């Protein structure tokens, strides 16, 4: 079913470009969506076709007709995931480790998007047909809190919060070695590695500023648990930054391959084998609700294997203190 909206230009709005006028009136639609409507002659001024650059006049009647939403090309699949919060505008989920966020080249199924579509068809479409509801992403093997938009206005508002770095993002990472100092910041511009396009590194032709703040939560024999607060959101940023300190994330298959030291207790070595992926968890996310303006904060616990490994390390600390 198509939707039609009509707006009348008042005196204060006269002389604005058509695309600017519409972006202010239809705030739930992205600029690219509005541009497409104008180009497809689905945005008419006094019933006539118009260009995005047209200067509107007082009294002009502007009508936009939005075609019915297409059926999603991405199939809905019953994949388990935890919902931490949900209302008519947003959904906050605890993404499982090992689950890719959205379909991409060579992958159409078994993603968080497939799971979301099974739960609800009410998701924003600003990001395109393969990314309904997706405002931000986590790496496949990073677990933790993510927010999903259920309508376009919420999506654009949340995207702006991430762009302006007004969200609160806290990660926990267990790293190899004894990280010094107790707190600090890593500033290393990142991009696609010059030799391996699948990797991110500081050795790149197109550098983008990246900054990661950290502080020590707890130290163990051979490992350090860190609280991470990234100021930017580059691909693989936390993993690459920690690897640049020579303290990569534990069990990171790309940036953190390590042979366990011979001095590690046997039970810790066995625990390492049971880890199902990198020890990086999006612990807390704070946002301003796009509809109510309320500041909201959500947190989630570690996956079971991470929790179990931390338990082994804590037992090791207790034994050390006894000896």
C-alpha positions as CSV (number, residue, x, y, z in Angstrom):
1,X,0.0,0.0,0.0
2,X,1.4,3.4,-1.0
3,X,1.6,6.3,1.4
4,X,1.1,9.9,0.3
5,X,2.1,13.0,2.2
6,X,1.3,16.6,1.3
7,X,3.1,19.8,2.6
8,X,2.3,23.4,2.0
9,X,5.2,25.9,1.9
10,X,4.8,28.9,4.4
11,X,6.5,32.3,4.1
12,X,9.5,31.3,6.3
13,X,10.2,28.3,4.1
14,X,10.0,30.0,0.8
15,X,13.2,30.0,-1.4
16,X,14.5,26.8,0.2
17,X,15.7,24.0,-2.1
18,X,13.1,21.3,-2.6
19,X,15.4,18.6,-1.2
20,X,16.2,20.7,1.9
21,X,12.5,21.5,2.5
22,X,11.6,17.9,2.3
23,X,14.4,16.8,4.6
24,X,13.0,19.1,7.2
25,X,9.5,18.0,6.8
26,X,10.0,14.2,6.4
27,X,12.6,13.6,9.1
28,X,12.0,9.9,9.1
29,X,13.3,9.6,5.6
30,X,17.0,9.9,4.7
31,X,18.3,12.4,2.2
32,X,19.2,9.6,-0.2
33,X,15.6,8.3,0.0
34,X,14.2,11.7,-0.7
35,X,16.6,12.2,-3.6
36,X,15.4,8.9,-5.1
37,X,11.7,10.0,-4.7
38,X,12.4,13.2,-6.5
39,X,14.4,11.5,-9.3
40,X,11.6,9.0,-9.7
41,X,9.0,11.8,-10.0
42,X,7.4,10.7,-6.7
43,X,7.8,14.2,-5.2
44,X,5.7,16.7,-7.1
45,X,5.4,20.5,-6.7
46,X,1.9,21.7,-7.5
47,X,1.4,18.4,-9.4
48,X,4.5,18.8,-11.6
49,X,7.9,17.2,-11.8
50,X,10.7,19.0,-10.1
51,X,14.5,18.9,-9.6
52,X,16.1,18.7,-6.1
53,X,17.5,22.2,-6.6
54,X,14.1,23.8,-7.3
55,X,13.5,26.8,-5.0
56,X,10.0,26.4,-3.4
57,X,7.6,29.3,-3.1
58,X,5.1,30.3,-0.5
59,X,1.9,28.5,-1.0
60,X,3.4,25.6,-3.1
61,X,1.8,22.3,-2.5
62,X,4.3,19.5,-2.4
63,X,3.3,15.9,-2.5
64,X,5.5,12.8,-2.0
65,X,4.3,9.4,-2.8
66,X,6.2,6.5,-1.2
67,X,5.9,3.1,-2.9
68,X,4.9,0.1,-0.8
69,X,7.8,-1.5,1.0
70,X,9.3,-4.4,-0.9
71,X,9.3,-7.8,0.7
72,X,12.7,-8.3,2.2
73,X,15.1,-10.3,0.1
74,X,16.7,-11.6,3.3
75,X,14.9,-14.7,4.7
76,X,13.5,-14.7,8.2
77,X,15.2,-17.5,10.3
78,X,14.5,-18.7,13.8
79,X,17.9,-18.1,15.4
80,X,18.0,-17.6,19.2
81,X,19.2,-14.3,20.6
82,X,18.4,-12.4,23.8
83,X,16.3,-9.2,23.8
84,X,17.3,-6.9,26.6
85,X,14.7,-4.2,25.9
86,X,12.0,-3.5,23.3
87,X,9.4,-0.9,22.5
88,X,7.7,0.5,19.4
89,X,10.9,2.4,18.3
90,X,14.0,0.4,19.4
91,X,15.1,-3.0,20.3
92,X,18.2,-3.7,22.4
93,X,19.8,-7.2,22.0
94,X,22.6,-9.2,23.4
95,X,24.3,-10.4,20.2
96,X,25.7,-13.9,20.5
97,X,29.4,-14.4,19.6
98,X,29.8,-16.2,16.2
99,X,26.8,-14.5,14.7
100,X,27.4,-12.1,11.8
101,X,25.3,-8.9,12.1
102,X,23.9,-8.7,8.5
103,X,24.1,-10.5,5.1
104,X,26.9,-9.6,2.8
105,X,28.9,-11.0,-0.1
106,X,28.4,-14.8,-0.1
107,X,26.2,-14.8,2.9
108,X,22.4,-14.5,2.9
109,X,21.4,-16.4,6.0
110,X,22.4,-17.2,9.6
111,X,22.9,-13.6,10.6
112,X,21.4,-11.3,13.2
113,X,19.2,-9.7,10.6
114,X,17.7,-13.0,9.7
115,X,16.9,-13.5,13.4
116,X,15.4,-10.0,13.7
117,X,13.1,-10.6,10.7
118,X,11.8,-13.7,12.3
119,X,11.0,-11.7,15.4
120,X,9.4,-8.7,13.7
121,X,9.0,-7.1,10.2
122,X,8.9,-3.7,11.8
123,X,12.5,-2.5,11.2
124,X,13.9,0.6,9.7
125,X,15.0,0.4,6.0
126,X,17.4,3.4,5.9
127,X,20.4,1.0,5.6
128,X,19.0,-0.9,2.7
129,X,17.3,-4.3,2.2
130,X,20.2,-6.3,3.6
131,X,20.5,-4.2,6.8
132,X,17.0,-3.6,8.2
133,X,17.2,-2.0,11.6
134,X,21.0,-2.1,11.8
135,X,22.4,1.2,13.2
136,X,25.8,0.0,14.2
137,X,27.7,-3.3,14.1
138,X,29.8,-5.7,16.2
139,X,32.4,-8.1,14.7
140,X,31.1,-11.6,14.2
141,X,33.1,-13.0,17.1
142,X,32.4,-10.0,19.4
143,X,29.4,-10.5,21.7
144,X,27.3,-8.0,23.6
145,X,24.9,-5.1,23.5
146,X,23.5,-3.7,20.2
147,X,20.6,-1.4,19.5
148,X,18.3,-1.9,16.6
149,X,16.0,0.7,15.1
150,X,12.3,-0.2,14.3
151,X,11.5,2.9,12.3
152,X,13.4,5.3,10.1
153,X,13.2,8.4,12.4
154,X,14.7,6.4,15.3
155,X,17.4,5.0,13.0
156,X,18.5,8.5,11.8
157,X,18.4,9.9,15.4
158,X,20.5,7.0,16.7
159,X,22.9,7.1,13.8
160,X,23.5,10.8,14.6
161,X,24.2,9.9,18.2
162,X,26.9,7.5,17.1
163,X,28.3,10.0,14.6
164,X,28.5,12.7,17.3
165,X,30.0,10.2,19.8
166,X,27.3,11.0,22.4
167,X,26.6,7.3,23.1
168,X,28.3,5.5,25.9
169,X,30.1,2.4,24.7
170,X,32.0,0.2,27.1
171,X,33.8,-3.1,26.1
172,X,35.6,-5.6,28.2
173,X,38.7,-7.3,26.7
174,X,40.9,-10.0,28.2
175,X,44.4,-9.5,26.8
176,X,47.6,-11.4,26.7
177,X,50.3,-10.2,29.1
178,X,50.6,-7.5,31.8
179,X,49.2,-4.3,30.3
180,X,51.0,-1.1,31.5
181,X,50.1,1.6,32.5
182,X,46.9,1.3,34.6
183,X,45.1,3.5,32.1
184,X,45.8,5.3,28.8
185,X,44.7,6.0,25.3
186,X,45.8,4.5,22.0
187,X,45.8,6.8,19.0
188,X,46.7,5.0,15.8
189,X,45.0,5.9,12.4
190,X,43.7,2.8,10.7
191,X,42.7,1.5,7.3
192,X,42.9,-1.5,5.0
193,X,46.4,-3.1,5.3
194,X,48.5,-2.4,2.2
195,X,49.5,-6.1,1.9
196,X,46.3,-7.9,3.1
197,X,43.0,-6.2,2.3
198,X,41.1,-8.5,4.8
199,X,43.1,-7.0,7.7
200,X,43.0,-3.5,9.3
201,X,46.2,-1.9,10.3
202,X,48.2,1.4,10.7
203,X,50.1,0.4,7.5
204,X,47.5,1.7,5.1
205,X,47.2,4.1,2.2
206,X,44.0,5.7,3.4
207,X,44.3,6.4,7.2
208,X,41.3,7.3,9.3
209,X,41.7,8.7,12.8
210,X,41.1,6.2,15.6
211,X,41.3,6.5,19.4
212,X,40.7,3.9,22.1
213,X,40.8,4.6,25.8
214,X,41.5,1.8,28.3
215,X,41.9,1.1,32.0
216,X,42.8,-2.1,33.9
217,X,40.0,-3.9,35.6
218,X,42.0,-6.8,37.0
219,X,45.4,-8.5,36.5
220,X,45.9,-12.3,36.3
221,X,49.0,-14.4,35.8
222,X,49.7,-13.8,32.1
223,X,46.6,-11.9,31.3
224,X,44.9,-8.4,31.9
225,X,41.2,-7.7,31.9
226,X,40.6,-4.2,30.4
227,X,37.7,-1.8,30.3
228,X,37.7,-0.2,26.8
229,X,36.0,3.0,25.8
230,X,36.5,3.7,22.0
231,X,36.1,7.3,20.9
232,X,35.8,6.3,17.3
233,X,34.2,3.3,15.6
234,X,36.6,2.0,13.0
235,X,36.5,-1.6,11.8
236,X,38.4,-3.9,14.1
237,X,39.6,-0.9,16.0
238,X,39.9,-2.3,19.5
239,X,41.5,-5.5,18.3
240,X,44.1,-3.7,16.2
241,X,44.9,-1.1,18.8
242,X,45.5,-3.7,21.5
243,X,47.6,-5.8,19.2
244,X,49.7,-2.6,18.5
245,X,50.5,-2.6,22.2
246,X,51.7,-6.2,21.9
247,X,48.8,-7.2,24.1
248,X,46.3,-8.6,21.7
249,X,42.8,-9.8,22.6
250,X,42.8,-13.4,23.9
251,X,41.9,-15.9,21.2
252,X,41.6,-13.3,18.4
253,X,42.2,-15.5,15.3
254,X,43.4,-12.6,13.2
255,X,45.4,-10.2,15.4
256,X,46.1,-12.2,18.5
257,X,47.5,-15.6,17.6
258,X,49.7,-16.7,20.5
259,X,51.3,-19.9,21.8
260,X,50.5,-20.2,25.5
261,X,53.6,-19.8,27.7
262,X,55.0,-23.0,29.1
263,X,54.7,-21.6,32.6
264,X,50.9,-21.4,32.4
265,X,49.1,-23.9,34.7
266,X,47.7,-26.9,32.8
267,X,44.1,-26.0,33.8
268,X,44.5,-22.5,32.2
269,X,45.8,-24.1,29.0
270,X,42.8,-26.4,28.9
271,X,40.5,-23.4,29.5
272,X,42.1,-21.6,26.5
273,X,41.1,-24.5,24.3
274,X,37.5,-24.2,25.3
275,X,37.2,-20.6,24.4
276,X,34.9,-20.3,21.3
277,X,36.2,-17.0,20.0
278,X,38.0,-13.8,20.9
279,X,37.5,-12.5,24.5
280,X,35.9,-9.1,23.5
281,X,32.5,-8.2,24.8
282,X,30.4,-5.1,24.3
283,X,29.5,-4.8,28.0
284,X,27.4,-1.5,28.1
285,X,25.6,0.8,25.7
286,X,24.1,4.1,26.7
287,X,21.9,6.1,24.4
288,X,19.3,8.8,24.4
289,X,15.9,7.3,23.4
290,X,15.1,8.7,20.0
291,X,11.4,9.3,20.8
292,X,11.3,10.2,24.5
293,X,14.8,11.7,24.9
294,X,15.3,9.6,28.1
295,X,18.9,8.5,28.7
296,X,19.0,4.8,28.8
297,X,21.8,2.3,29.6
298,X,21.9,-1.4,29.0
299,X,24.5,-4.1,30.0
300,X,24.9,-7.8,29.4
301,X,27.0,-10.6,31.0
302,X,29.8,-12.5,29.4
303,X,29.1,-15.6,27.3
304,X,29.4,-18.9,29.3
305,X,32.8,-19.8,28.1
306,X,34.2,-16.4,28.9
307,X,32.7,-16.5,32.3
308,X,34.2,-19.9,32.9
309,X,37.7,-18.8,31.9
310,X,37.5,-15.8,34.2
311,X,36.5,-18.2,36.9
312,X,39.7,-20.3,36.3
313,X,41.8,-17.2,36.4
314,X,40.2,-16.1,39.7
315,X,40.9,-19.5,41.2
316,X,44.5,-19.1,40.1
317,X,44.7,-15.8,42.0
318,X,43.3,-17.4,45.1
319,X,45.8,-20.2,45.0
320,X,48.7,-17.8,44.5
321,X,47.6,-15.8,47.6
322,X,47.5,-19.0,49.6
323,X,51.0,-20.0,48.5
